[in-house]
């Protein structure tokens, strides 16, 4: 069978029957609505109602080049198009805005450069779109270069240009530059709007500058700029980061008075402020108040509330919130699971932690490093060293590299399980996996040696920490001092106490008690009384262990009743405690 191909001039050719699309033909309806066959030119039919606009065709070609095309590739597309844009610059703005939406700052910048080289008009809208592309693509330096170059070609920036540049600095963590841009706007006769202020407040939030965020929000009415929900959300988030939960809740409560309706982001930021301050009851109160304000909690709200419960040691409530999320038509995300997993870890509920970790793939969530670290920590708290090591060893199998938290938790699991050899093995293997041990790793290993009666190894680890550029902390010294008792040494604990003080690591009750026990067993009895005096003088209150060590030291020194010095000391300590 053969088919005739038609054009406006009649029959083109007589050829075997093939699908019209494969022959360069298409089936479409002409202007009258009658079906007709036509020859496709360049892959597009002149009558086809689905023909893409020219702007879309250019954008499609640019998108195919990827984020970093070569100059020749761009020129191949733009050389013909620039002439069209010279006649109608609006097409250029449409394409540039689309490049911004697709987060392609480098292409946007090069296209703008080609336009200027070919004397194609570049107006404020085009520049604003290019700056927005840089903002969305994380190129704050490029955004500032474009903004500063605008006056050179007699294009005056407007509030959109500045707002996009401020937002670019915000995303790049450059809060000082963001504030400079905001303060410079009036000098160029550009009035900041609520978008400019909101971006600057958000920059302060990311930079941990809650005081500046509050100052900007407070100054907006004086500049005749009405704060919107984004301004308030950014300020509440800034207060959350700064641990100012009272300010966060106060600002949330004041929004209706300012005729600004709080949204889910406002509430989530307030819950996060309570979470960071350890106010889990307030976090739950804010969460429960949301439906009454016709605001539906989302996964961020729930995750922050679960994290608040985790910090407050309320693992049951954390699991309850996670379980109720599907009933509220809120899908838990990895942060929700990680927070709940951490809550179980803190509560030593290793079975629940492992259950949550194993259930994540069932809800299409991929466990991350935080998920595994929480599960390993849960096992560590209960001394389940086999499970902890199993989790640690399985991480590389899923292309997950353990970090110092993973390794430290596993070392701690070995310490609690009495496996000091395994603890030392893990510590020594950390550099081989490009993981740098920290003070937690060393402290757990020293504690493992202490529990295993290996005081010389404990001392060796402590002395090696500075060589590894790791600063010992009070936990490191506590474990090392405790190990000295097993090593029948009373001089070393005193030396370690002095050494810690010189390093501005102030010994706590555990440090002093460990030193007193060592001196009680192996040193002069009156040294214990001296340590008790030092302990009280440093503002620490001796506990039962401290006093028992003192009484036993007196008995060891041949005093049937506590020595007069000890009685006077206990009276002084009692009086100072009452006054405090």
Secondary structure as the mmCIF struct_conf table of DSSP 4:
data_model
#
loop_
_struct_conf.conf_type_id
_struct_conf.id
_struct_conf.beg_label_comp_id
_struct_conf.beg_label_asym_id
_struct_conf.beg_label_seq_id
_struct_conf.end_label_comp_id
_struct_conf.end_label_asym_id
_struct_conf.end_label_seq_id
STRN STRN1 UNK A 2 UNK A 7
TURN_TY1_P TURN_TY1_P1 UNK A 8 UNK A 9
STRN STRN2 UNK A 10 UNK A 16
TURN_TY1_P TURN_TY1_P2 UNK A 20 UNK A 24
STRN STRN3 UNK A 25 UNK A 29
TURN_TY1_P TURN_TY1_P3 UNK A 31 UNK A 32
BEND BEND1 UNK A 33 UNK A 33
STRN STRN4 UNK A 35 UNK A 39
STRN STRN5 UNK A 41 UNK A 41
TURN_TY1_P TURN_TY1_P4 UNK A 42 UNK A 43
STRN STRN6 UNK A 44 UNK A 44
BEND BEND2 UNK A 46 UNK A 47
TURN_TY1_P TURN_TY1_P5 UNK A 49 UNK A 50
HELX_LH_PP_P HELX_LH_PP_P1 UNK A 51 UNK A 53
HELX_RH_AL_P HELX_RH_AL_P1 UNK A 54 UNK A 64
TURN_TY1_P TURN_TY1_P6 UNK A 65 UNK A 65
TURN_TY1_P TURN_TY1_P7 UNK A 67 UNK A 68
HELX_RH_AL_P HELX_RH_AL_P2 UNK A 71 UNK A 87
HELX_RH_AL_P HELX_RH_AL_P3 UNK A 89 UNK A 101
TURN_TY1_P TURN_TY1_P8 UNK A 102 UNK A 103
HELX_RH_AL_P HELX_RH_AL_P4 UNK A 105 UNK A 117
TURN_TY1_P TURN_TY1_P9 UNK A 118 UNK A 119
HELX_RH_AL_P HELX_RH_AL_P5 UNK A 124 UNK A 136
TURN_TY1_P TURN_TY1_P10 UNK A 137 UNK A 138
HELX_RH_AL_P HELX_RH_AL_P6 UNK A 140 UNK A 149
HELX_RH_3T_P HELX_RH_3T_P1 UNK A 150 UNK A 153
TURN_TY1_P TURN_TY1_P11 UNK A 154 UNK A 154
HELX_RH_AL_P HELX_RH_AL_P7 UNK A 159 UNK A 171
TURN_TY1_P TURN_TY1_P12 UNK A 172 UNK A 173
HELX_RH_AL_P HELX_RH_AL_P8 UNK A 175 UNK A 184
TURN_TY1_P TURN_TY1_P13 UNK A 185 UNK A 185
HELX_RH_3T_P HELX_RH_3T_P2 UNK A 186 UNK A 188
TURN_TY1_P TURN_TY1_P14 UNK A 189 UNK A 189
HELX_RH_AL_P HELX_RH_AL_P9 UNK A 194 UNK A 206
TURN_TY1_P TURN_TY1_P15 UNK A 207 UNK A 208
HELX_RH_AL_P HELX_RH_AL_P10 UNK A 210 UNK A 219
TURN_TY1_P TURN_TY1_P16 UNK A 220 UNK A 220
HELX_RH_3T_P HELX_RH_3T_P3 UNK A 221 UNK A 223
TURN_TY1_P TURN_TY1_P17 UNK A 224 UNK A 224
HELX_RH_AL_P HELX_RH_AL_P11 UNK A 229 UNK A 241
TURN_TY1_P TURN_TY1_P18 UNK A 242 UNK A 243
HELX_RH_AL_P HELX_RH_AL_P12 UNK A 245 UNK A 254
TURN_TY1_P TURN_TY1_P19 UNK A 255 UNK A 255
HELX_RH_3T_P HELX_RH_3T_P4 UNK A 256 UNK A 258
TURN_TY1_P TURN_TY1_P20 UNK A 259 UNK A 259
HELX_RH_AL_P HELX_RH_AL_P13 UNK A 264 UNK A 276
TURN_TY1_P TURN_TY1_P21 UNK A 277 UNK A 278
HELX_RH_AL_P HELX_RH_AL_P14 UNK A 280 UNK A 289
TURN_TY1_P TURN_TY1_P22 UNK A 290 UNK A 290
HELX_RH_3T_P HELX_RH_3T_P5 UNK A 291 UNK A 293
TURN_TY1_P TURN_TY1_P23 UNK A 294 UNK A 294
HELX_RH_AL_P HELX_RH_AL_P15 UNK A 299 UNK A 311
TURN_TY1_P TURN_TY1_P24 UNK A 312 UNK A 313
HELX_RH_AL_P HELX_RH_AL_P16 UNK A 315 UNK A 324
TURN_TY1_P TURN_TY1_P25 UNK A 325 UNK A 325
HELX_RH_3T_P HELX_RH_3T_P6 UNK A 326 UNK A 328
TURN_TY1_P TURN_TY1_P26 UNK A 329 UNK A 329
HELX_RH_AL_P HELX_RH_AL_P17 UNK A 334 UNK A 346
TURN_TY1_P TURN_TY1_P27 UNK A 347 UNK A 348
HELX_RH_AL_P HELX_RH_AL_P18 UNK A 350 UNK A 359
HELX_RH_3T_P HELX_RH_3T_P7 UNK A 360 UNK A 363
TURN_TY1_P TURN_TY1_P28 UNK A 364 UNK A 364
HELX_RH_AL_P HELX_RH_AL_P19 UNK A 369 UNK A 381
TURN_TY1_P TURN_TY1_P29 UNK A 382 UNK A 383
HELX_RH_AL_P HELX_RH_AL_P20 UNK A 385 UNK A 394
TURN_TY1_P TURN_TY1_P30 UNK A 395 UNK A 395
HELX_RH_3T_P HELX_RH_3T_P8 UNK A 396 UNK A 398
TURN_TY1_P TURN_TY1_P31 UNK A 399 UNK A 399
HELX_RH_AL_P HELX_RH_AL_P21 UNK A 404 UNK A 416
TURN_TY1_P TURN_TY1_P32 UNK A 417 UNK A 418
HELX_RH_AL_P HELX_RH_AL_P22 UNK A 420 UNK A 429
TURN_TY1_P TURN_TY1_P33 UNK A 430 UNK A 430
HELX_RH_3T_P HELX_RH_3T_P9 UNK A 431 UNK A 433
TURN_TY1_P TURN_TY1_P34 UNK A 434 UNK A 434
HELX_RH_AL_P HELX_RH_AL_P23 UNK A 439 UNK A 451
TURN_TY1_P TURN_TY1_P35 UNK A 452 UNK A 453
HELX_RH_AL_P HELX_RH_AL_P24 UNK A 455 UNK A 464
TURN_TY1_P TURN_TY1_P36 UNK A 465 UNK A 465
HELX_RH_3T_P HELX_RH_3T_P10 UNK A 466 UNK A 468
TURN_TY1_P TURN_TY1_P37 UNK A 469 UNK A 469
HELX_RH_AL_P HELX_RH_AL_P25 UNK A 474 UNK A 486
TURN_TY1_P TURN_TY1_P38 UNK A 487 UNK A 488
BEND BEND3 UNK A 490 UNK A 490
HELX_RH_AL_P HELX_RH_AL_P26 UNK A 491 UNK A 502
TURN_TY1_P TURN_TY1_P39 UNK A 503 UNK A 504
HELX_RH_AL_P HELX_RH_AL_P27 UNK A 509 UNK A 522
BEND BEND4 UNK A 523 UNK A 523
HELX_RH_AL_P HELX_RH_AL_P28 UNK A 525 UNK A 537
TURN_TY1_P TURN_TY1_P40 UNK A 538 UNK A 539
HELX_LH_PP_P HELX_LH_PP_P2 UNK A 540 UNK A 542
HELX_RH_AL_P HELX_RH_AL_P29 UNK A 544 UNK A 556
TURN_TY1_P TURN_TY1_P41 UNK A 557 UNK A 558
BEND BEND5 UNK A 560 UNK A 561
HELX_RH_AL_P HELX_RH_AL_P30 UNK A 564 UNK A 579
#
